[in-house]
Amino acid sequence: QVQLVESGGGSVQAGGSLRLSCAASGYTYSSNCMGWFRQVPGKEREGVAAIDTGGGSTWYADPVKGRFTISQDNTKNTVYLQMNGLKPEDTATYYCAAVSTRRWRPGGPYCFSRLSDKNALPTWGQGTLVTVSS
């Protein structure tokens, strides 16, 4: 079983930056896909970024391409989301997720699809709130 703890959320003005962290503990080496999702009250959770933790391949949602960067530090079992050029529409609760796949190098896009699949039983963190003011 994997446990995920997010940190780094907060309030920032438009154009600013934040870095979110997701620390994984427990049976971490089984989760070869990790990612970030976000949710606004009244809307569905949406994918933001994903990473193949073995090969490093990444995937990004179109609204964040060029502004957000997902990365990992395997020595710390931590995945990061660097968010630059923040916009008010980025305001949301951000969730970290992890899932295991049978593929040796699943790739970022496949990781996103597996993280989004409830049948794959991804693990979720508790969320961290990001507020961007104009």
Residue pairs with C-beta under 8 A, 6 or more apart in sequence:
1 26
1 27
1 123
2 24
2 25
2 26
2 27
2 28
2 30
2 31
2 98
2 123
3 24
3 25
3 26
3 123
4 22
4 23
4 24
4 96
4 97
4 98
4 123
4 124
4 125
5 22
5 23
5 25
5 125
5 126
6 20
6 21
6 22
6 94
6 95
6 96
6 125
6 126
6 127
6 128
7 20
7 21
7 23
7 128
8 18
8 19
8 20
8 21
8 128
9 18
9 20
9 93
9 94
9 128
9 129
9 130
10 18
10 129
10 130
10 131
11 131
11 132
11 133
12 18
12 86
12 130
12 131
12 132
12 133
13 132
13 133
13 134
14 86
14 87
14 88
14 132
14 133
14 134
15 85
15 86
16 86
16 132
17 82
17 83
17 84
17 85
17 86
18 83
18 86
18 130
19 80
19 81
19 82
19 83
20 36
20 80
20 81
20 83
20 94
20 96
20 128
20 130
21 78
21 79
21 80
22 34
22 36
22 78
22 79
22 80
22 81
22 96
22 125
23 76
23 77
23 78
24 31
24 34
24 77
24 78
24 79
24 98
25 77
28 77
28 98
30 100
31 53
31 98
31 99
31 100
31 123
32 52
32 53
32 54
32 100
32 101
32 103
32 106
32 111
33 50
33 51
33 52
33 53
33 98
33 99
33 100
33 101
33 106
33 110
33 111
33 114
33 115
34 50
34 51
34 53
34 72
34 79
34 96
34 97
34 98
34 99
34 111
34 115
35 47
35 48
35 49
35 50
35 51
35 59
35 70
35 79
35 96
35 97
35 98
35 111
35 112
35 115
36 47
36 48
36 49
36 50
36 70
36 79
36 81
36 94
36 95
36 96
36 97
37 45
37 46
37 47
37 48
37 94
37 95
37 97
37 115
38 45
38 46
38 48
38 90
38 92
38 93
38 94
38 95
38 130
39 45
39 46
39 92
39 93
39 95
39 127
40 91
40 92
40 93
45 95
46 61
47 59
47 61
47 112
47 115
47 116
48 60
48 61
48 64
48 68
48 81
48 94
49 58
49 59
49 60
49 61
49 64
49 68
49 69
49 70
49 81
50 58
50 59
50 70
50 108
50 109
50 111
50 112
50 115
51 57
51 58
51 59
51 70
51 71
51 72
51 79
51 108
51 111
52 58
52 105
52 106
52 107
52 108
52 110
52 111
53 72
53 74
53 79
54 104
54 105
54 106
55 105
55 106
55 107
56 72
57 105
57 106
57 107
57 108
57 111
58 70
58 108
59 107
59 108
59 109
59 111
59 112
60 68
60 70
63 89
64 83
64 90
67 83
67 84
67 85
67 86
68 81
68 82
68 83
68 84
69 81
69 82
69 84
70 79
70 80
70 81
70 82
71 79
71 80
71 82
72 78
72 79
72 80
73 80
79 96
81 94
83 90
83 130
86 130
86 132
87 132
88 132
88 133
88 134
89 132
90 130
90 132
91 130
91 131
91 132
92 129
92 130
93 127
93 128
93 129
93 130
94 127
94 128
94 129
94 130
95 124
95 125
95 126
95 127
96 124
96 125
97 115
97 122
97 123
97 124
97 125
98 115
98 122
98 123
99 111
99 114
99 115
99 120
99 121
99 122
99 123
101 110
101 111
101 114
101 120
103 110
106 114
114 120
114 122
115 122
